[in-house]
Amino acid sequence: MPTLAPQGFSPDDAWGFTFIDKWLCKNRVEELTYGPIYTPVSEKGTIFSPSAGGGPNWGGASYDPQSHVMVVPTNRVPMVLTLIPAEEGKSGDYPGAESLMAMTFPLTGSPYHYRVEPLLSPLGSPCSAPPWAALTAVDLKKGEILWEVPLGSIDKMLPVSLPWEVDLSLGTPGAGGPLLTAGGLVFIGYTLDDRFRAFDVSTGEVLWQADLPAAGTAVPVTYEAGGEQYIVIPAGGHSMYQSTLGDSVMAYKLKR
């Protein structure tokens, strides 16, 4: 089967919006332990790609038993995992971390805690090339990728609005999973841009989207009532991804 996310990271993979950004990222990578997938975590800090949050994450994939097509979202931003002596660290946010998104967890029975943080430049953008999340359709019988598209837009994450037309569909790391219907639609929230989308399972084209009150980091469901079909998704967000938080459950009725 094809891999769905990069299987390692090195200084040659460093990326940036500008030359300076890329240079800072490359320097950062060279200070850390890096290599192929399963490179062990270290006190120096080890780059994990896929990260602790995927590649594919807990939301999993959706499968059509008729066409044998599997659709799966993936995160593409590497993480840095660092071993910290237990007497220096504590469970929860770690004050010595370079990133606001760093979190520290205990390793029971070990003299260490471990810190998890995304691999970001000093400017706050990922050090890996976009897309930073993708939606991929795989033919399970042939073992081939049918299509792959960026999942999410960074337009709501920019500090200022850009005055010119720019494609901001670079993908946003997230969580959740897709719902694939017999009618050939793939519904998914997942992204940090607070949107709910429907893709064409044949092409990956976005056929419909709607704004959510918070990030839809969940798996949508569908049901029928009174002869009508509905799609429902919780829109609660995800604190680890610093997304918009809320407590809504959104329901949509499909057109006949």
Summary of the structure (lengths in Angstrom):
residues: 256
radius of gyration: 19.3
end to end distance: 36.7
largest distance: 61.7
contacts: 792
relative contact order: 0.14
helix: 8%
strand: 37%
